[in-house]
Amino acid sequence: MQLRIGNGYDIHRLVPGRPLILGGQRLEHPAGLGLDGHSDADVLVHAVMDALLGALSLGDIGLYFPPDDARWQGADSLELLEQVVALVMERGWSVVNLDTVVVAERPKLKPHIAAMRAAIASHMGLDPGQVGVKATTNEQLGAEGREEGISCHAVALLQKP
Ligand code: MG
């Protein structure tokens, strides 16, 4: 059996007048902020996609879904994730597990973690037990701590028989 590991990272700005979508869930930010971006700006799903692509040295999501391409404007990132999973599977690989950390001061993500894991798992054909989603604040330090943005780190392990 062959194994490959990949990591992904993404950050999007928090701005007024945009929805806050994380792991396919629409959340309410206490200050009414949402994530800016060309697609739905789901930073968690973007980091997962980059981890999957990275594991197979297939580049990054900017290559497949360029931000200057009108097709991806307002795109549902979970649908883009399905396309990335298809790239992985058509090469004969499957996902062993994913793990992620979302860095956000607010809102509290804990009540939404189970729904995020379930959504990501269902769009990848996985069991939620294969999808780790964790959340941390940045202790009010740096861009995430000042609520200028929300970032996410992800790792993915792939196997091929
Ligand atoms: Mg992104």
Boltz pocket constraint, residues with backbone or C-beta under 6 A from the ligand:
constraints:
  - pocket:
      binder: B
      contacts: [[A, 10], [A, 11], [A, 12], [A, 37], [A, 41], [A, 42], [A, 43], [A, 46]]
      max_distance: 6.0
